[in-house]
C-alpha cells in the first residue's frame, strides 16, 4: 500500500512540470517566430525613372538637352534630402552619358557615387538592388525600353506599360517588402 501511495504522490507532481516545459517551448517558438517576422518585415523602396531629355541628332550616345538638364536639376531638388528619413542609399545608372548626366546633380548633392550597371539585364539589376540595399531606398535610371522591365522584375507584375519615346517624366515608386507582394505607384514629375 505504501508503494501505491508513493506513486500517486509523484504523478500529480510530475505532470505539471511536463506541461510547463511544453508550454514554455511553445511560447519560445511563438516569440522566435514573431521576432523573425518583425526583423524581416522591412521594405526596400526603389524609384525607377527614365533618363531626362536628350539632344536630338544622329549621335549614338547623346548628352542631355537644356530641358533634360532642367529635369535632372528638378530630380535633385525632389530626392536630394542629404540626411534624415527619405535619403537615398544608392543610385544605379546605365553606361550611357544621358543616364549618368541625369543622376549627376543628385549624386553630387548626396555625395553618392552612382553604380554603373548593364542596361539590358533588368532581372539582374532588380535582384542586385534588392540584395545590396535591403530595407533602403534606391534610385534606378533606365531607358524607355528598360524602365517597365525593371519595374516588372522588382514587383513581379506583368501589367507595367511601356514608356513612350517622348515621355521623360514617368516615375515608378516600387515598395518591395521581404514578405508579401510589392506595391507599385506611377507618378509624373
LUMFIFI-263765 format. One line per field, with one value per residue: residue number from 1; z, x, y of N, C-alpha, C in turn; residue in one letter; chain. Coordinates in nm, 4 decimals. Example, Ala and Ser with C-alpha at 12.3 -4.5 7.8 and 13.67 -1.06 7.14 Angstrom:
<nodes>
tise: (1:2)
n.c3: (0.7800:0.7080)
n.c1: (1.3190:1.2850)
n.c2: (-0.5690:-0.2250)
ca.c3: (0.7800:0.7140)
ca.c1: (1.2300:1.3670)
ca.c2: (-0.4500:-0.1060)
c.c3: (0.7800:0.7870)
c.c1: (1.3200:1.2900)
c.c2: (-0.3300:0.0030)
zavo: (A:S)
lovex: (A:A)
</nodes>
This chain:
<nodes>
tise: (1:2:3:4:5:6:7:8:9:10:11:12:13:14:15:16:17:18:19:20:21:22:23:24:25:26:27:28:29:30:31:32:33:34:35:36:37:38:39:40:41:42:43:44:45:46:47:48:49:50:51:52:53:54:55:56:57:58:59:60:61:62:63:64:65:66:67:68:69:70:71:72:73:74:75:76:77:78:79:80:81:82:83:84:85:86:87:88:89:90:91:92:93:94:95:96:97:98:99:100:101:102:103:104:105:106:107:108:109:110:111:112:113:114:115:116:117:118:119:120:121:122:123:124:125:126:127:128:129:130:131:132:133:134:135:136:137:138:139:140:141:142:143:144:145:146:147:148:149:150:151:152:153:154:155:156:157:158:159:160:161:162:163:164:165:166:167:168:169:170:171:172:173:174:175:176:177:178:179:180:181:182:183:184:185:186:187:188:189)
n.c3: (0.0000:0.0603:-0.1605:-0.3700:-0.2709:-0.2674:-0.5432:-0.6407:-0.5292:-0.6698:-0.9402:-0.9761:-0.9164:-1.1129:-1.3592:-1.3936:-1.4318:-1.6798:-1.8435:-1.8087:-1.9177:-2.1892:-2.2526:-2.2180:-2.4226:-2.6510:-2.6226:-2.6517:-2.9186:-3.0480:-2.9791:-3.1019:-3.3718:-3.4027:-3.3628:-3.5842:-3.7964:-3.7431:-3.7734:-4.0431:-4.1843:-4.2973:-4.5700:-4.9030:-5.0899:-5.4188:-5.6650:-5.9940:-6.2919:-6.6174:-6.8111:-6.8419:-7.0862:-7.4029:-7.6304:-7.9645:-8.2682:-8.4637:-8.3041:-8.1334:-7.8519:-7.7081:-7.5283:-7.2493:-7.3225:-7.2984:-7.1682:-7.0523:-6.8723:-6.6973:-6.5983:-6.4660:-6.2655:-6.1273:-6.0346:-5.8554:-5.6645:-5.5756:-5.4676:-5.3193:-5.0384:-4.7958:-4.5404:-4.2812:-4.2709:-4.5712:-4.7294:-5.0077:-5.0594:-5.2629:-5.6110:-5.9255:-6.2548:-6.6158:-6.8594:-7.0311:-7.1422:-7.1115:-6.9095:-6.6913:-6.6729:-6.5991:-6.3399:-6.2194:-6.0891:-5.8600:-5.7415:-5.6810:-5.4955:-5.2884:-5.2351:-5.3382:-5.5178:-5.8280:-5.9253:-6.1982:-6.4091:-6.6227:-6.8895:-7.0102:-6.8512:-6.6755:-6.4791:-6.3347:-6.2392:-6.0757:-5.8782:-5.7718:-5.6661:-5.4683:-5.3058:-5.2247:-5.0998:-4.9045:-4.7334:-4.7697:-4.9675:-5.3110:-5.6244:-5.9627:-6.2811:-6.5951:-6.9317:-7.2044:-7.3056:-7.0993:-6.8439:-6.7786:-6.7753:-6.5636:-6.3478:-6.3585:-6.2971:-6.0346:-5.9029:-5.9759:-6.1351:-6.4376:-6.5851:-6.6399:-6.8157:-7.1211:-7.1696:-7.3533:-7.6394:-7.6281:-7.3699:-7.0795:-6.8142:-6.6364:-6.3320:-6.1302:-5.8186:-5.6323:-5.3799:-5.2023:-4.9967:-4.7676:-4.7076:-4.8585:-5.1163:-5.3673:-5.3934:-5.6383:-5.7557:-5.9837:-6.0998:-6.2201:-6.2973)
n.c1: (0.0804:0.1984:0.3576:0.1751:0.0671:0.2917:0.3562:0.1314:0.1578:0.3768:0.3019:0.1002:0.2679:0.4749:0.3395:0.2505:0.5047:0.5961:0.3915:0.4332:0.6907:0.6436:0.4627:0.6304:0.8142:0.6499:0.5713:0.8219:0.8773:0.6734:0.7433:0.9979:0.9218:0.7658:0.9624:1.1241:0.9489:0.9142:1.1779:1.2277:1.0468:1.0910:1.0854:1.2088:1.2549:1.2288:1.2965:1.2205:1.3154:1.3172:1.5944:1.6629:1.5505:1.7112:1.9639:1.8680:1.9484:2.2025:2.3856:2.5313:2.5384:2.3900:2.4198:2.2468:1.9697:1.8834:1.6355:1.6478:1.8604:1.7407:1.5370:1.6908:1.8013:1.5651:1.4983:1.7083:1.6378:1.3964:1.4612:1.6863:1.7419:1.9704:2.0161:1.8590:1.5192:1.4112:1.6339:1.8285:1.9954:2.1449:2.2315:2.1600:2.2769:2.2736:2.5325:2.5305:2.5815:2.3660:2.2096:2.3851:2.4324:2.1809:2.1679:2.3767:2.3509:2.1964:2.3475:2.5790:2.4801:2.4018:2.6361:2.6965:2.8320:2.7315:2.6251:2.7288:2.5514:2.4698:2.2450:2.0771:1.9974:1.7503:1.6351:1.8601:1.9583:1.7461:1.7458:2.0016:1.9862:1.7888:1.9109:2.1572:2.0754:1.8818:1.5927:1.6445:1.6604:1.6510:1.7530:1.6930:1.8031:1.6897:1.6021:1.3700:1.2973:1.3658:1.2706:1.0042:1.0527:1.2326:1.0734:0.8764:1.0350:1.1097:0.8630:0.7170:0.4981:0.3075:0.1760:0.2847:0.2988:0.4687:0.7000:0.6515:0.8339:0.8754:0.8238:0.9390:0.8928:0.7998:0.7715:0.8299:0.7489:0.8444:0.7654:0.9075:0.8453:1.0031:0.8476:0.5531:0.3616:0.4794:0.4287:0.3254:0.3638:0.2784:0.4004:0.4150:0.6703)
n.c2: (-0.1181:0.1201:0.1597:0.2166:0.4490:0.6132:0.6278:0.7555:1.0016:1.1072:1.1238:1.3332:1.5445:1.5407:1.5731:1.8517:1.9705:1.8685:1.9661:2.2372:2.2616:2.1941:2.3974:2.6220:2.5756:2.5965:2.8647:2.9880:2.9240:3.0685:3.3334:3.3464:3.3186:3.5506:3.7477:3.6919:3.7573:4.0321:4.1227:4.0757:4.2210:4.4702:4.7008:4.7519:5.0405:5.1341:5.3629:5.4155:5.5586:5.7113:5.8260:6.1810:6.4302:6.4107:6.5329:6.5846:6.4156:6.2528:6.1300:5.8585:5.8220:6.0506:6.3679:6.5312:6.7467:7.0997:7.1043:6.8553:6.8854:7.0644:6.9018:6.7079:6.8662:6.9296:6.6767:6.6382:6.8286:6.7217:6.4650:6.5044:6.5007:6.5310:6.4230:6.2280:6.0916:5.9348:5.9664:5.8752:5.5644:5.4571:5.4979:5.3815:5.3607:5.3456:5.2634:5.4852:5.8267:6.0074:5.8911:5.8881:6.1628:6.2519:6.1600:6.2968:6.5700:6.5049:6.2974:6.4385:6.6214:6.4470:6.3234:6.0686:5.8032:5.7070:5.3791:5.2021:5.0018:4.7241:4.7959:4.6165:4.4019:4.3611:4.1938:4.1009:4.3467:4.4295:4.2262:4.2669:4.5306:4.4945:4.3038:4.4210:4.6540:4.6116:4.6986:4.9645:5.2723:5.3265:5.4614:5.4043:5.4650:5.4337:5.3452:5.4150:5.1662:4.9953:5.0631:4.9724:4.6983:4.6737:4.7605:4.5625:4.3391:4.4006:4.4114:4.1872:4.1999:4.1805:4.3676:4.6205:4.9155:5.0074:5.2795:5.5756:5.6981:5.9713:6.0376:6.1514:6.2034:6.0065:5.8348:5.5615:5.4271:5.1718:4.9584:4.7112:4.4574:4.2247:4.0103:3.9211:4.0968:4.3249:4.6808:4.9151:5.2412:5.4859:5.7883:6.1316:6.3606)
ca.c3: (0.0000:0.0598:-0.2974:-0.4438:-0.2171:-0.3110:-0.6866:-0.6614:-0.4911:-0.7695:-1.0671:-0.9843:-0.9072:-1.2383:-1.4706:-1.4173:-1.4808:-1.8237:-1.9095:-1.8062:-2.0142:-2.3235:-2.2679:-2.2349:-2.5562:-2.7473:-2.6086:-2.7104:-3.0645:-3.0896:-2.9665:-3.2072:-3.4986:-3.4038:-3.3833:-3.7237:-3.8792:-3.7199:-3.8285:-4.1888:-4.2429:-4.3557:-4.7142:-4.9842:-5.1809:-5.5396:-5.7570:-6.1281:-6.3882:-6.7431:-6.8178:-6.8840:-7.2297:-7.4663:-7.7543:-8.0838:-8.3687:-8.5023:-8.2125:-8.0731:-7.7077:-7.6957:-7.3940:-7.2166:-7.3788:-7.1955:-7.0913:-6.9742:-6.7597:-6.6020:-6.5326:-6.3739:-6.1500:-6.0527:-5.9665:-5.7407:-5.5634:-5.5213:-5.3950:-5.2660:-4.8931:-4.7619:-4.4149:-4.2222:-4.3400:-4.7131:-4.8010:-5.0945:-5.0232:-5.3824:-5.7420:-6.0332:-6.3877:-6.7264:-6.9040:-7.1258:-7.0944:-7.0703:-6.7816:-6.5892:-6.6586:-6.5240:-6.1991:-6.1701:-5.9860:-5.7382:-5.6828:-5.6243:-5.3765:-5.1832:-5.2240:-5.3699:-5.6469:-5.8933:-5.9662:-6.3392:-6.4260:-6.7600:-6.9147:-7.0729:-6.7577:-6.5770:-6.3699:-6.2541:-6.1714:-5.9683:-5.7706:-5.7095:-5.5850:-5.3503:-5.2212:-5.1678:-5.0281:-4.8381:-4.6335:-4.8012:-5.0755:-5.4271:-5.7499:-6.0826:-6.4009:-6.7112:-7.0645:-7.2422:-7.3267:-6.9842:-6.7192:-6.7482:-6.7442:-6.4289:-6.2539:-6.3576:-6.2249:-5.8925:-5.8453:-6.0147:-6.2125:-6.5828:-6.6494:-6.6392:-6.9541:-7.1736:-7.1714:-7.4887:-7.6793:-7.5921:-7.2321:-6.9912:-6.6783:-6.5616:-6.2154:-6.0588:-5.6827:-5.6049:-5.2419:-5.2037:-4.8635:-4.7684:-4.7024:-4.9197:-5.2531:-5.3885:-5.4334:-5.7452:-5.7695:-6.1025:-6.0852:-6.3205:-6.2348)
ca.c1: (0.0000:0.2874:0.4054:0.0694:0.0560:0.4097:0.3479:0.0254:0.2082:0.4713:0.2355:0.0474:0.3773:0.5488:0.2556:0.2601:0.6379:0.5978:0.3036:0.5013:0.8012:0.5859:0.4096:0.7428:0.8691:0.5564:0.5832:0.9503:0.8614:0.5892:0.8247:1.1001:0.8544:0.7288:1.0856:1.1656:0.8587:0.9460:1.3102:1.2319:0.9327:1.1247:1.0679:1.3034:1.1863:1.3078:1.2392:1.2699:1.2821:1.3907:1.6851:1.5993:1.5515:1.8435:1.9821:1.8288:2.0540:2.2462:2.4896:2.4954:2.5178:2.3777:2.4110:2.1160:1.9333:1.8588:1.5204:1.6958:1.9394:1.6438:1.4698:1.7885:1.8093:1.4404:1.5113:1.7973:1.5606:1.2938:1.5151:1.8169:1.7483:2.1025:2.0163:1.7293:1.4337:1.3919:1.7604:1.8631:2.1148:2.2228:2.1814:2.2074:2.2643:2.3267:2.6613:2.5158:2.6072:2.2401:2.1688:2.4784:2.4102:2.0556:2.1976:2.4896:2.3201:2.1500:2.4616:2.6669:2.4137:2.4009:2.7724:2.6871:2.8869:2.6362:2.6712:2.7015:2.5064:2.4248:2.1071:1.9986:1.9693:1.6556:1.6198:1.9824:1.9645:1.6466:1.7966:2.1183:1.9404:1.7183:2.0055:2.2601:2.0177:1.7613:1.5404:1.6868:1.5975:1.7382:1.7075:1.7457:1.7768:1.6938:1.5679:1.2307:1.2744:1.4073:1.2037:0.8933:1.1099:1.2901:0.9609:0.8161:1.1261:1.1034:0.7297:0.6566:0.3767:0.3215:0.0933:0.3511:0.3009:0.5925:0.7071:0.6609:0.9650:0.8842:0.7779:1.0561:0.8543:0.7361:0.8462:0.7687:0.7953:0.8153:0.7949:0.9231:0.8673:1.0651:0.7379:0.4339:0.3701:0.5284:0.3348:0.3786:0.2999:0.3282:0.3869:0.4796:0.7451)
ca.c2: (0.0000:0.2353:0.1835:0.2845:0.5826:0.6880:0.6561:0.8529:1.1325:1.1564:1.1526:1.4698:1.6391:1.5426:1.6162:1.9957:2.0055:1.8401:2.0617:2.3664:2.2569:2.2003:2.5334:2.7138:2.5517:2.6561:3.0102:3.0264:2.9160:3.1811:3.4545:3.3423:3.3453:3.6924:3.8237:3.6719:3.8387:4.1721:4.1510:4.0654:4.2906:4.5992:4.7033:4.8274:5.1312:5.1571:5.4608:5.3852:5.6629:5.7149:5.9406:6.3056:6.4576:6.4065:6.6087:6.5095:6.4105:6.1188:6.0849:5.7297:5.8406:6.1963:6.4268:6.5880:6.8763:7.2002:7.0564:6.7415:6.9369:7.1213:6.7893:6.6484:6.9571:6.9110:6.5475:6.6614:6.9008:6.6320:6.3497:6.5397:6.5166:6.4799:6.3485:6.2006:5.9951:5.9594:5.9794:5.7629:5.4890:5.4245:5.5370:5.2940:5.4202:5.2654:5.3177:5.5955:5.9628:6.0700:5.8338:5.9372:6.3076:6.2692:6.1330:6.3771:6.6707:6.4374:6.2268:6.5409:6.6754:6.3461:6.2684:5.9267:5.7658:5.6172:5.2468:5.1775:4.8636:4.6990:4.8377:4.5106:4.2934:4.4144:4.0974:4.1051:4.4761:4.4283:4.1387:4.3309:4.6446:4.4438:4.2307:4.5085:4.7685:4.5617:4.7914:5.1007:5.3464:5.3206:5.5205:5.3399:5.5451:5.3464:5.3955:5.3906:5.0228:4.9145:5.1010:4.8814:4.5665:4.6827:4.7661:4.4289:4.2492:4.4347:4.3922:4.0606:4.2281:4.1696:4.4690:4.7509:4.9632:5.0643:5.4251:5.6298:5.7504:6.1136:6.0520:6.1528:6.2402:5.8978:5.7869:5.4497:5.4027:5.0318:4.9209:4.5657:4.4008:4.0917:3.9146:3.9786:4.1450:4.4602:4.7846:4.9998:5.3703:5.5568:5.9321:6.2157:6.4708)
c.c3: (0.0000:-0.0801:-0.3797:-0.3968:-0.2628:-0.4593:-0.7162:-0.6255:-0.5979:-0.9010:-1.0723:-0.9790:-1.0403:-1.3553:-1.4926:-1.4681:-1.6314:-1.8995:-1.9151:-1.9074:-2.1576:-2.3500:-2.2907:-2.3742:-2.6639:-2.7426:-2.6703:-2.8626:-3.1171:-3.0842:-3.0755:-3.3435:-3.5101:-3.4260:-3.5260:-3.8179:-3.8646:-3.7837:-3.9796:-4.2573:-4.3046:-4.5080:-4.7796:-5.0809:-5.2978:-5.6289:-5.8926:-6.2223:-6.5177:-6.7369:-6.8664:-7.0351:-7.2845:-7.5893:-7.8710:-8.1849:-8.3941:-8.4146:-8.1441:-7.9248:-7.6793:-7.5508:-7.3692:-7.2889:-7.2642:-7.1064:-7.0009:-6.8535:-6.6535:-6.5270:-6.4321:-6.2483:-6.0635:-5.9741:-5.8428:-5.6292:-5.4959:-5.4287:-5.3210:-5.1175:-4.8455:-4.6349:-4.3696:-4.3032:-4.4866:-4.7934:-4.8843:-5.0469:-5.1434:-5.5065:-5.8433:-6.1665:-6.4929:-6.7715:-6.9974:-7.0601:-7.0418:-6.9357:-6.6685:-6.5667:-6.5841:-6.3746:-6.1382:-6.0658:-5.8531:-5.6667:-5.6166:-5.4946:-5.2595:-5.1535:-5.2369:-5.5066:-5.7128:-5.9359:-6.1127:-6.3565:-6.5707:-6.7773:-6.9629:-6.9802:-6.6444:-6.4561:-6.2769:-6.1762:-6.0549:-5.8506:-5.6972:-5.6176:-5.4576:-5.2541:-5.1501:-5.0844:-4.9606:-4.7274:-4.6609:-4.9126:-5.1895:-5.5439:-5.8636:-6.2011:-6.5224:-6.8391:-7.0956:-7.2559:-7.2082:-6.8560:-6.6836:-6.7133:-6.6028:-6.3242:-6.2440:-6.2810:-6.0749:-5.8293:-5.8734:-6.0953:-6.3615:-6.6564:-6.6491:-6.7841:-6.9931:-7.1706:-7.3163:-7.5140:-7.6394:-7.4473:-7.1369:-6.8443:-6.5966:-6.4493:-6.1512:-5.9211:-5.6480:-5.4622:-5.2348:-5.0611:-4.8745:-4.7700:-4.7630:-5.0611:-5.2578:-5.4264:-5.5372:-5.7534:-5.8888:-6.0871:-6.2074:-6.2477:-6.3409)
c.c1: (0.0856:0.3383:0.2999:0.0558:0.1735:0.4008:0.2368:0.0721:0.3015:0.4028:0.1774:0.1591:0.4512:0.4671:0.2626:0.3988:0.6452:0.5068:0.3668:0.6153:0.7497:0.5291:0.5196:0.8047:0.7802:0.5650:0.7126:0.9430:0.7789:0.6678:0.9312:1.0391:0.8167:0.8516:1.1370:1.0802:0.8943:1.0792:1.3167:1.1232:0.9684:1.1192:1.1778:1.2216:1.2791:1.2312:1.3029:1.2217:1.3591:1.4851:1.6091:1.6151:1.6932:1.8443:1.9361:1.9422:2.0942:2.3589:2.4427:2.4615:2.5075:2.3747:2.2695:2.0953:1.9170:1.7418:1.5613:1.7781:1.8482:1.5712:1.5639:1.8037:1.6839:1.4428:1.5998:1.7256:1.4595:1.3515:1.6448:1.8228:1.8773:2.1058:1.8730:1.6482:1.4164:1.5187:1.7858:1.9915:2.2045:2.1520:2.2444:2.1788:2.3152:2.4586:2.6507:2.5399:2.4782:2.1897:2.2575:2.4619:2.2811:2.0815:2.2974:2.4514:2.2762:2.2651:2.5578:2.6089:2.4179:2.5385:2.7700:2.7509:2.7886:2.7018:2.6318:2.6710:2.4602:2.2766:2.0185:1.9651:1.8791:1.6420:1.7413:1.9954:1.8668:1.6950:1.9122:2.0753:1.8712:1.8128:2.1016:2.2041:1.8863:1.7183:1.5739:1.6056:1.6968:1.6723:1.7735:1.7050:1.7984:1.6600:1.4229:1.2015:1.3152:1.3298:1.0920:0.9438:1.1682:1.1785:0.8931:0.9036:1.1219:0.9712:0.6681:0.5289:0.4064:0.2498:0.1541:0.3606:0.4385:0.5838:0.7230:0.7983:0.9837:0.8417:0.8970:1.0198:0.7869:0.8294:0.7667:0.8320:0.7497:0.8594:0.7932:0.9486:0.9381:0.9604:0.6161:0.4609:0.4152:0.4134:0.4017:0.2947:0.3617:0.2970:0.4449:0.5523:0.7962)
c.c2: (0.1257:0.2662:0.2581:0.4277:0.6698:0.7223:0.7561:0.9933:1.1898:1.1942:1.2936:1.5740:1.6514:1.5953:1.7673:2.0392:1.9824:1.9360:2.2004:2.3713:2.2655:2.3396:2.6353:2.6985:2.6125:2.8086:3.0609:3.0244:3.0327:3.3118:3.4586:3.3728:3.4927:3.7808:3.8101:3.7563:3.9861:4.2090:4.1481:4.1458:4.4254:4.5910:4.7860:4.9126:5.1610:5.2534:5.4349:5.4945:5.6395:5.8337:6.0634:6.3249:6.4662:6.4953:6.5228:6.5157:6.2671:6.0650:5.9569:5.7442:5.9903:6.2446:6.4779:6.7204:6.9762:7.1590:6.9400:6.7843:6.9972:7.0094:6.7225:6.7345:6.9440:6.7802:6.5615:6.7365:6.8087:6.5267:6.3803:6.5672:6.4505:6.3961:6.3239:6.1017:6.0342:5.9716:5.8551:5.6965:5.4618:5.4760:5.4427:5.3608:5.3226:5.3282:5.4391:5.7313:6.0256:6.0173:5.8863:6.0870:6.3371:6.2524:6.2316:6.4831:6.6093:6.3681:6.3248:6.5967:6.5775:6.2876:6.1155:5.9050:5.6696:5.4858:5.2278:5.0292:4.8446:4.7325:4.7241:4.3936:4.3437:4.3234:4.1004:4.2348:4.4807:4.3438:4.2044:4.4454:4.5970:4.3736:4.3268:4.6232:4.7305:4.6579:4.9365:5.1637:5.3612:5.3928:5.4453:5.4255:5.4572:5.4187:5.3603:5.2420:4.9360:4.9439:5.0035:4.7412:4.5644:4.6819:4.6293:4.3299:4.2756:4.3925:4.2562:4.0777:4.2219:4.2823:4.6096:4.8002:5.0184:5.2169:5.4697:5.6909:5.8973:6.1407:6.0389:6.1758:6.1319:5.8511:5.6735:5.4409:5.2617:5.0011:4.7689:4.5168:4.2660:3.9821:3.9829:4.0292:4.2905:4.5540:4.8732:5.1269:5.4407:5.7044:6.0019:6.3266:6.5651)
zavo: (X:X:X:X:X:X:X:X:X:X:X:X:X:X:X:X:X:X:X:X:X:X:X:X:X:X:X:X:X:X:X:X:X:X:X:X:X:X:X:X:X:X:X:X:X:X:X:X:X:X:X:X:X:X:X:X:X:X:X:X:X:X:X:X:X:X:X:X:X:X:X:X:X:X:X:X:X:X:X:X:X:X:X:X:X:X:X:X:X:X:X:X:X:X:X:X:X:X:X:X:X:X:X:X:X:X:X:X:X:X:X:X:X:X:X:X:X:X:X:X:X:X:X:X:X:X:X:X:X:X:X:X:X:X:X:X:X:X:X:X:X:X:X:X:X:X:X:X:X:X:X:X:X:X:X:X:X:X:X:X:X:X:X:X:X:X:X:X:X:X:X:X:X:X:X:X:X:X:X:X:X:X:X:X:X:X:X:X:X)
lovex: (A:A:A:A:A:A:A:A:A:A:A:A:A:A:A:A:A:A:A:A:A:A:A:A:A:A:A:A:A:A:A:A:A:A:A:A:A:A:A:A:A:A:A:A:A:A:A:A:A:A:A:A:A:A:A:A:A:A:A:A:A:A:A:A:A:A:A:A:A:A:A:A:A:A:A:A:A:A:A:A:A:A:A:A:A:A:A:A:A:A:A:A:A:A:A:A:A:A:A:A:A:A:A:A:A:A:A:A:A:A:A:A:A:A:A:A:A:A:A:A:A:A:A:A:A:A:A:A:A:A:A:A:A:A:A:A:A:A:A:A:A:A:A:A:A:A:A:A:A:A:A:A:A:A:A:A:A:A:A:A:A:A:A:A:A:A:A:A:A:A:A:A:A:A:A:A:A:A:A:A:A:A:A:A:A:A:A:A:A)
</nodes>
